[in-house]
C-alpha cells in the first residue's frame, strides 16, 4: 500500500502536470506557425506522372476533363487514380 507521503508526491506531480498543460494549451490550439499546404494543378500533374508511367497522356486528359467539369483538383486526381485501378 502507498503511504501518505507517496500519495502526496504523486498527486502534486499530477496537479503540476495539469497546470502546465492548461498554461500551454493556447500554444497548441492557436498554433499559427503551421501553414496550410495547398497543392496547385501542376503539382497534381506531377503526381500523376508518378502513377502513370506508361499512359500519362490519357491520365492527363482524364484529369483535365474532370477539371473542366468543375471538380476541384484533388477530386480530379483521386478520380483519375481510381479510374486507372478499375481498368
N, C-alpha and C positions, 0 to 999 in steps of 0.2 A: 504494500500500500504506500501511497505517497504521504509524506508528512506535510505539514502546513507550509514549511519553507519552500519546498519544491513546487507546491501548488501556486504559491505567491510568485515565484520566478516565472513559471510558465504563463500564468495569467498576465503578468506585467509585460512579457515579451509579446503576447498576443495583442494587448492593448497598444503597445508601441508600434507594432506592425499595422494595426488598423488605423492609427493616427497618421502614420507615414503614407499609407495608401490614400487616405482622404485628402491629405495635403497635395499629393502628386496626381490626384485624379484629373484635375483640369488639364494637366500636361498630356495625358493620354486621350482625353476627349477632344480637346481643341488643338490637335497637332496639325498645324498648317504648313509644316515643312514637307509633308507628303504631297506631292503634286499628282493630280490625276493624269494618267497617261492616256492620251487619245491617239489612236492609230489612224493614219490617213490612208487613202486609197492605194497609194504607191506601196506602202508597207504591206498591205494585204496582197497586192500583186506579187511582191517579193516572196511572201509566204506561199502563195500558190505555186511559185516556181520550185519550192522545196517539196511540195506534194506531187506535182505533175511534171516529172522529168520528160516523159515521152510525149505527152499530149497537152502541152502548155497552151497552145493557141486556142484549142477548144475550151479549155478551162477559163481562159481569159474572156472568150466570147460569152460563155455562160455567166461569168461574173458581171460583165458589163450589161448584159441583157437584164439581169436581175436588178442591177443598179438603176437602169433606165426605167424599170417598172416602179421604182420608188422605195425599194428596200434600202436599209442602211448598210454600209459596207461590211459590218461584222456579220449581219444576217446573210448577205450575199456570199461571204466567204464560207460560212457554215453550210449553207445550202449547196454550194458548189462542191465542197468536200463530201457531203452526204450523198450527193448525186453520183459522184465518182465511185463511192463504195458500193452503191447499189447496182451499178452497171458491171 
